[in-house]
Amino acid sequence: MANLIINGGVPLRGRIRPSGNKNAVLPMLCASLLTAEPVTLTNVPAITDVTKILDYFRTLGSEIAYDAEAGRLTVRHPKTIGRSAAENLPLGIRSAVLLLAPILFRAGHLRFDIEAKGCTLGIREIDPHITSLTTFGAALSQAEGIDLTLGERPEAQSIWAEYASVTATETFAMIAAVADGQSVLTNAASEPHVQALCRMIGDMGAGIEGLGTSRLSVTGTDRLGGTVQRVPDDHHEVATFLAFGGVTGGRITVETDIVSEMPLILEQFGKLGLEFEHGPGEVTVVGWTREVTPPLTAQMTAKIEAAPWPYFPADLLPQAIGVSVGCTGDVLFWNKVYEGALGWSSELLKFGVRAHLSDPHRLIVFGNNRLKPAEVEAPYIIRVVVGLAIAAMQIRGRSKILKADPLRRAHPNLIENLSRLGADIAWESV
């Protein structure tokens, strides 16, 4: 494990490019298994989950050419993938669920331990994935974990999902891409990373309609081809750099090609007093008033709610909370996605923050806090490490974030990049 040491109160200034989106690159990597032709990805973030997926590919006999510094990766999988591949999944990462559809299709068999873990965000169901695969014709046995067998090419299906799950939508898209006929998913997730996967599958030869909507239609093909794809920039990281710049009294310009995805995100951070300027292919944070924009409905508290896209992303709520601790007004944060994602708020109290966890989904952060540096402990949630760092960065003095390793799962070189922007921040090995 490693800790982060932060000496706050230092303005950050400069220009920066975000890394590729973790939540896009992982399903895109898994989808490469649907073909035996070469697949090339650019703007690949050098994160630990990518390394683990590639290690798994090597056990399959896949050819891999990876330049981590350049962010360029080419993989070519063998024409035949044996049944043993289905019993050797990298279960240490939550993204292992994204291997289910392609491995089942290529190997015809799948054995999966449902105890695979990722961030500790509460209960995260495997049921929608299994339901999708069995609907497409996989035979299920639960003698020891989950055991699935697919005897022949799946037939197209129509599914109406209980809720808009990102990874379940991605599982549907991958199995539908190789099915015979046109499949339809109603109540599909539409996040930018889901759209990136669907564009990739479309370029590989499947027919895609309804991109970015709640009704996704996929026309399968009996043979997907190779492709070259750019992993989109990470909108979480765009907002993160802007937040760091604003709360430190600095000025940071983020160069990115996903400005079109940022309006609601910037609007919600604007409620917390952050001020932005826009230019072609870039966003700049130019100030922080610390004032919370009050709602016109006088009886209500200012509110930021996170829900499936196109709502404000749940993975950006910790960063917004980190900003809010220095604001002059009260803010209600409402996570409508995860029931265990706000328990870390007790760590904010160590910074002198006055906050109240109303229930597992709602947190109130009160304004006009008398902040002080502190030693806090991060749970195993990537973005919470970032949220705690944003809080610490605005407080003059030395703070420490214990168990900050999860940061490396999504934000490669974030600490080095912050240092180049002027931050006094460093890893401490333990």
Rosetta blueprint (number, residue, H / E / L):
1 M L
2 A E
3 N E
4 L E
5 I E
6 I E
7 N E
8 G E
9 G L
10 V L
11 P L
12 L L
13 R E
14 G E
15 R E
16 I E
17 R L
18 P L
19 S L
20 G E
21 N L
22 K H
23 N H
24 A H
25 V H
26 L H
27 P H
28 M H
29 L H
30 C H
31 A H
32 S H
33 L H
34 L H
35 T L
36 A L
37 E L
38 P L
39 V E
40 T E
41 L E
42 T E
43 N L
44 V L
45 P L
46 A L
47 I L
48 T H
49 D H
50 V H
51 T H
52 K H
53 I H
54 L H
55 D H
56 Y H
57 F H
58 R H
59 T H
60 L H
61 G L
62 S L
63 E E
64 I E
65 A E
66 Y E
67 D E
68 A L
69 E L
70 A L
71 G L
72 R E
73 L E
74 T E
75 V E
76 R E
77 H L
78 P L
79 K L
80 T L
81 I L
82 G L
83 R H
84 S H
85 A H
86 A H
87 E H
88 N L
89 L L
90 P L
91 L L
92 G L
93 I L
94 R H
95 S H
96 A H
97 V H
98 L H
99 L H
100 L H
101 A H
102 P H
103 I H
104 L H
105 F H
106 R H
107 A H
108 G L
109 H E
110 L E
111 R E
112 F E
113 D L
114 I L
115 E L
116 A L
117 K L
118 G L
119 C L
120 T L
121 L L
122 G L
123 I L
124 R L
125 E L
126 I L
127 D H
128 P H
129 H H
130 I H
131 T H
132 S H
133 L H
134 T H
135 T H
136 F L
137 G L
138 A L
139 A E
140 L E
141 S E
142 Q L
143 A L
144 E L
145 G L
146 I E
147 D E
148 L E
149 T E
150 L L
151 G L
152 E L
153 R L
154 P L
155 E E
156 A L
157 Q L
158 S E
159 I E
160 W E
161 A L
162 E L
163 Y L
164 A L
165 S L
166 V H
167 T H
168 A H
169 T H
170 E H
171 T H
172 F H
173 A H
174 M H
175 I H
176 A H
177 A H
178 V L
179 A L
180 D E
181 G L
182 Q E
183 S E
184 V E
185 L E
186 T E
187 N L
188 A L
189 A L
190 S L
191 E L
192 P H
193 H H
194 V H
195 Q H
196 A H
197 L H
198 C H
199 R H
200 M H
201 I H
202 G H
203 D H
204 M L
205 G L
206 A L
207 G E
208 I E
209 E E
210 G L
211 L L
212 G L
213 T L
214 S L
215 R E
216 L E
217 S E
218 V E
219 T E
220 G L
221 T L
222 D L
223 R L
224 L L
225 G L
226 G L
227 T E
228 V E
229 Q E
230 R E
231 V L
232 P L
233 D E
234 D L
235 H H
236 H H
237 E H
238 V H
239 A H
240 T H
241 F H
242 L H
243 A H
244 F H
245 G H
246 G H
247 V H
248 T L
249 G L
250 G L
251 R E
252 I E
253 T E
254 V E
255 E E
256 T L
257 D L
258 I L
259 V H
260 S H
261 E H
262 M L
263 P H
264 L H
265 I H
266 L H
267 E H
268 Q H
269 F H
270 G H
271 K L
272 L L
273 G L
274 L E
275 E E
276 F E
277 E E
278 H E
279 G E
280 P L
281 G L
282 E E
283 V E
284 T E
285 V E
286 V E
287 G E
288 W E
289 T L
290 R L
291 E L
292 V L
293 T L
294 P L
295 P L
296 L L
297 T L
298 A L
299 Q L
300 M L
301 T L
302 A E
303 K E
304 I E
305 E E
306 A E
307 A L
308 P L
309 W L
310 P L
311 Y L
312 F E
313 P L
314 A H
315 D H
316 L H
317 L H
318 P H
319 Q H
320 A H
321 I H
322 G H
323 V H
324 S H
325 V L
326 G L
327 C L
328 T L
329 G L
330 D L
331 V E
332 L E
333 F E
334 W E
335 N E
336 K L
337 V L
338 Y L
339 E L
340 G L
341 A L
342 L L
343 G H
344 W H
345 S H
346 S H
347 E H
348 L H
349 L H
350 K H
351 F H
352 G L
353 V L
354 R L
355 A E
356 H E
357 L E
358 S E
359 D E
360 P L
361 H L
362 R E
363 L E
364 I E
365 V E
366 F L
367 G L
368 N L
369 N L
370 R L
371 L L
372 K L
373 P L
374 A L
375 E E
376 V E
377 E E
378 A L
379 P L
380 Y L
381 I L
382 I H
383 R H
384 V H
385 V H
386 V H
387 G H
388 L H
389 A H
390 I H
391 A H
392 A H
393 M H
394 Q L
395 I L
396 R L
397 G E
398 R E
399 S E
400 K E
401 I E
402 L E
403 K L
404 A L
405 D H
406 P H
407 L H
408 R H
409 R H
410 A L
411 H L
412 P L
413 N L
414 L H
415 I H
416 E H
417 N H
418 L H
419 S H
420 R H
421 L L
422 G L
423 A L
424 D E
425 I E
426 A E
427 W E
428 E E
429 S E
430 V L
